[in-house]
Amino acid sequence: VGNILVNVTRTTPGRQILGDPKRRVVPALVKFIVQHPDDHQMSPEANHDRLARKLASLKIIRNCAFEHGVHDHLIDPDVGLIVALLQNLIGPEPLCDDDEDDLIPPLRGFFTPDKVREQDKEIRHFILEILQLLVTWRPTRQYLRSIGTYLVLRELHAWEKDETEQDYIEDLVQFFIADDPDPDSPAAAAAAAATAAETHASKMDE
């Protein structure tokens, strides 16, 4: 079923249908994305199934994120998607007091000495792809900035050993540390469109 829905969301109508809040598809997918304390203790067979469900869920949401009209639903705190995504990227690194003030409580609670970051590289990358699509839309970017997403990415970048992934995170972080241009300016519109188009062209064929 997961792969079928991934194919459905390759089309604009499919993304709009599955991203419709009334259909409650995204909240159902979030259940497969949320980390659980015993995830890393599963048997190889159970872990394979867990990763397959999580990966399919992330691909569906990644495709839906191409539609700016779906963004409000994707970042809705009641849906819980953003917290679930960032939970997977958080590890055991401690935070200073100033950093804690910049995180919303649900994220702050994940920063514990025994927190295990998602170990599957492909899972982490798809989460980053979703965030990359979300930050191309200014209102969504402002929300992600307000909840402390930058701090999660900063710690992930310090932990990540793969240079390609480090570069990807660095590109993503720029959206959070740079000043937002005038959203009505031609330059801002062109930049957002170019980013979305480039990602769409390279990813929709996967």
C-alpha positions in Angstrom: 0.0 0.0 0.0 2.8 2.4 0.9 4.4 2.2 -2.6 1.0 2.7 -4.2 0.5 5.9 -2.3 4.0 7.0 -3.1 3.1 6.7 -6.8 -0.2 8.4 -6.3 1.6 11.4 -4.8 3.8 11.8 -7.8 0.9 13.7 -9.3 -0.6 17.1 -8.2 -4.1 15.7 -7.7 -2.7 12.8 -5.7 -0.7 15.1 -3.4 -3.7 17.4 -2.9 -6.0 14.5 -2.1 -3.7 12.8 0.4 -2.6 16.1 1.8 -6.2 17.1 2.5 -6.6 17.5 6.3 -10.1 16.0 6.1 -8.7 12.7 5.0 -6.4 12.4 8.0 -3.7 10.6 5.9 -0.8 12.6 7.3 -1.6 12.0 11.0 -1.9 8.2 10.1 1.6 8.3 8.6 3.1 10.2 11.5 2.5 7.1 13.6 5.1 5.2 11.5 7.6 8.0 11.7 7.6 8.6 15.5 10.6 7.0 17.3 10.1 4.6 20.1 12.7 3.8 22.8 13.0 0.1 21.8 13.3 0.7 18.0 17.1 0.1 18.1 16.6 -3.1 20.0 14.3 -4.8 17.5 15.2 -8.0 15.7 16.6 -7.6 12.2 13.3 -8.7 10.6 11.2 -6.4 12.8 13.6 -3.5 12.1 13.4 -4.1 8.4 9.6 -3.8 8.5 9.8 -0.7 10.7 12.2 1.0 8.3 10.1 0.0 5.2 7.0 1.6 6.7 8.8 4.7 7.9 10.5 5.2 4.5 7.3 4.8 2.6 5.6 7.3 4.9 8.4 9.8 4.5 8.3 9.5 0.7 4.6 10.2 0.6 5.0 13.2 2.8 8.0 14.4 0.8 5.9 14.3 -2.3 3.0 16.1 -0.6 5.4 18.8 0.5 5.8 20.0 -3.1 2.3 21.5 -2.7 2.5 24.8 -0.8 -1.2 24.5 -0.2 -0.5 21.4 2.0 2.1 23.1 4.2 -0.3 24.4 6.8 -1.5 20.9 7.4 2.0 19.4 7.5 3.2 21.9 10.1 0.0 21.8 12.2 1.1 21.0 15.8 -1.9 18.9 16.3 -0.8 16.7 13.4 2.6 16.3 15.1 4.6 15.7 11.9 7.4 18.3 12.5 8.1 17.1 16.0 8.2 13.5 14.8 10.6 14.4 12.0 13.0 16.3 14.2 12.8 13.6 17.0 14.5 11.3 14.6 17.4 13.7 14.0 18.0 14.4 17.7 20.8 12.5 19.6 22.2 12.5 23.1 24.0 15.8 22.8 23.4 18.2 25.8 22.1 21.7 25.3 23.1 24.8 27.1 20.5 26.8 28.9 20.2 29.4 26.2 19.5 26.7 23.6 16.8 25.2 25.7 14.9 28.5 25.7 14.8 28.4 21.9 13.2 25.0 21.7 9.5 24.2 22.1 8.9 21.8 25.1 8.2 18.7 23.0 11.6 19.0 21.3 13.4 20.0 24.4 12.2 16.8 26.1 14.0 14.6 23.5 17.5 16.0 24.4 18.4 13.3 27.0 21.7 11.4 27.5 20.1 8.2 26.4 18.4 9.5 23.2 19.3 7.5 20.1 19.4 9.3 16.8 17.8 7.4 13.8 20.7 5.3 12.6 19.4 4.7 9.1 21.0 7.2 6.7 18.3 7.0 4.1 15.6 7.8 6.7 17.6 10.8 7.9 18.1 12.1 4.4 14.4 11.9 3.5 13.6 13.9 6.6 16.1 16.5 5.5 14.4 16.5 2.0 11.1 17.2 3.6 12.5 20.1 5.6 14.2 21.4 2.5 10.9 21.5 0.7 9.1 23.1 3.6 11.6 26.0 4.0 11.0 27.1 0.4 7.7 28.6 1.6 8.3 31.7 3.8 5.4 31.1 6.4 6.5 27.5 6.9 10.1 28.6 7.2 9.2 31.1 9.9 7.4 28.4 11.8 10.3 26.0 11.6 12.7 28.7 12.7 10.4 29.6 15.7 10.4 26.1 17.2 14.1 25.5 17.2 14.7 23.5 14.1 18.1 25.2 13.6 19.4 23.8 16.9 18.5 20.3 15.9 20.2 20.7 12.5 23.3 22.2 14.1 23.8 19.2 16.4 23.0 16.8 13.6 25.7 18.5 11.4 28.3 18.2 14.2 27.5 14.4 14.5 27.2 13.5 10.8 30.3 12.0 9.3 29.2 11.7 5.7 30.5 14.8 3.8 27.6 14.8 1.3 25.1 14.8 4.1 27.1 17.5 5.9 26.9 19.7 2.8 23.1 19.1 2.5 22.6 20.1 6.1 24.7 23.2 5.6 22.6 24.2 2.6 19.4 23.7 4.7 20.8 25.6 7.7 21.3 28.7 5.5 17.5 29.1 5.3 17.4 29.5 9.1 20.3 31.8 9.7 19.9 34.2 6.7 17.6 37.2 6.8 14.3 36.6 4.9 14.0 38.8 1.8 10.9 40.7 1.1 8.4 37.9 0.3 6.9 40.0 -2.5 10.1 40.7 -4.2 10.8 39.0 -7.6 14.1 37.7 -6.3 12.5 35.9 -3.4 9.8 34.4 -5.6 12.4 33.3 -8.2 14.6 31.8 -5.5 11.8 29.8 -4.0 10.6 28.6 -7.4 14.1 27.6 -8.4 14.7 25.6 -5.3 11.4 23.8 -5.6 11.8 23.1 -9.3 15.3 21.7 -8.8 14.2 19.4 -6.0 11.2 18.3 -8.0 13.2 17.4 -11.1 15.7 15.4 -9.2 13.4 13.6 -6.7 10.1 12.8 -8.3 11.6 10.1 -10.5 12.8 8.1 -7.5 
